[in-house]
């Protein structure tokens, strides 16, 4: 793209809206992931007794499902981001590009 097209796109209010929404949403999910992941690591470091509580009569402890929950949470927020990116963010991007090449 030429510099004029890039400048026109960067001046577009929809582009500024896209940057703001995508950045805010990305940072929100990132902070949530940090809380979940480092919360689990903090449990491992500071409360091993809690994580070693057996579930039922077997050898599985409470730490295993919590760890699986961290993995499932990661997959879930990835899906949430992809869904929003494929709908809202891609729509805005298409509108911006359509206005930018005219």
C-alpha positions in Angstrom: 0.0 0.0 0.0 1.1 3.5 -0.7 1.9 5.9 2.1 -1.2 8.0 1.2 -3.5 5.0 1.6 -1.8 4.1 5.0 -2.2 7.6 6.2 -5.9 7.7 5.1 -6.6 4.4 6.9 -4.8 5.6 10.1 -6.9 8.7 10.1 -10.1 6.8 9.8 -12.2 6.9 13.0 -13.2 3.3 12.5 -9.5 2.3 12.5 -9.0 4.1 15.8 -12.1 2.3 17.2 -10.8 -1.1 16.0 -7.4 -0.4 17.6 -9.1 0.6 20.9 -11.5 -2.3 21.0 -9.0 -4.9 20.0 -6.4 -3.6 22.4 -8.8 -3.4 25.3 -10.2 -6.8 24.7 -6.8 -8.4 24.2 -5.4 -6.9 27.4 -8.5 -7.9 29.4 -8.1 -11.5 28.3 -4.4 -11.4 29.0 -4.9 -10.1 32.5 -7.6 -12.8 33.1 -5.1 -15.4 31.9 -2.4 -14.1 34.1 -4.7 -14.2 37.1 -5.8 -17.8 36.4 -2.3 -19.1 35.6 -0.3 -17.4 38.3 -3.1 -18.1 40.8 -2.6 -21.8 40.1 1.2 -21.4 40.4 0.7 -19.5 43.7 -1.5 -22.3 44.9 1.3 -24.8 44.1 3.8 -22.6 45.8 1.9 -21.6 48.9 -0.8 -24.1 49.5 0.3 -27.6 48.6 -1.8 -29.1 51.3 -5.0 -27.9 49.6 -3.9 -29.2 46.2 -3.0 -32.6 47.7 -6.5 -33.3 49.1 -7.7 -36.6 47.5 -10.9 -36.7 45.5 -13.0 -39.6 46.7 -11.3 -42.9 47.4 -8.8 -42.7 44.5 -5.4 -41.3 44.1 -6.5 -38.2 42.1 -6.1 -35.0 44.1 -7.9 -31.7 43.8 -5.0 -30.2 42.0 -5.5 -32.3 38.9 -9.0 -30.9 38.0 -7.9 -27.4 38.9 -4.9 -27.8 36.5 -7.3 -29.1 33.8 -9.5 -26.1 34.5 -6.6 -23.8 33.7 -6.1 -25.5 30.4 -9.8 -25.4 29.6 -9.9 -21.7 30.5 -7.1 -21.1 28.1 -8.9 -22.8 25.3 -12.1 -21.0 26.2 -10.6 -17.5 26.1 -8.9 -18.3 22.9 -12.2 -19.3 21.4 -13.8 -16.2 22.7 -11.1 -14.0 21.1 -11.4 -15.9 17.8 -15.1 -15.6 17.7 -15.0 -11.8 18.4 -12.2 -11.3 15.9 -14.0 -13.2 13.2 -17.2 -11.2 13.7 -16.7 -7.7 15.0 -13.0 -7.1 14.3 -13.1 -8.6 10.8 -16.2 -6.6 9.9 -14.5 -3.3 11.0 -11.4 -4.2 9.1 -13.3 -4.9 5.9 -15.1 -1.5 6.3 -11.8 0.3 6.9 -10.1 -1.3 3.9 -13.1 -0.6 1.7 -13.1 3.1 2.7 -9.3 3.2 2.4 -9.0 2.1 -1.2 -11.6 4.4 -2.6 
